[in-house]
Amino acid sequence: FVDANLRSQDLGPDLLLSKFRISRAHLYRMFAAEGGVAAMVRNRRLDVAYRELVGLAAEKRSITMVANDLAFSSSSQFLRAFRARFGMTPSDAKNSNNVRSASDGRLSQLENALRRFARDQSGKGT
């Protein structure tokens, strides 16, 4: 349900509560491991944004269009969230020559951490 409705502005705890008729406490317990309902929705939206920005159709859509389409409230909010999740800006992702899979944001975070580590190690000199 969440993945099918990622582009909806209404997607959040209230929609999930009314759709599935569960208590607020139960809903929050269900998503506690993912940092809460809002964090889970944001991270899923960011993963989709990443795939769209590095995908083959990336040239046809602006970063602002992707952010708006995925219900981010502003470009600056999208930029901050994207950078925090992936360690790069949306522009960096869009301009990259390598098409990467972002089916799991943790994989992208690992890739970025490894790149930073390699860059730091090469700068130390041996």
HELIX and SHEET records of a PDB file:
HELIX    1   1 ASP A    3  ASN A    5  5                                   3    
HELIX    2   2 PRO A   13  PHE A   20  1                                   8    
HELIX    3   3 ARG A   24  MET A   30  1                                   7    
HELIX    4   4 ALA A   32  GLU A   34  5                                   3    
HELIX    5   5 VAL A   37  VAL A   54  1                                  18    
HELIX    6   6 ALA A   58  LYS A   60  5                                   3    
HELIX    7   7 ILE A   63  ASP A   69  1                                   7    
HELIX    8   8 SER A   75  PHE A   86  1                                  12    
HELIX    9   9 PRO A   90  ASN A   95  1                                   6    
HELIX   10  10 GLY A  105  LYS A  124  1                                  20    
END                                                                             
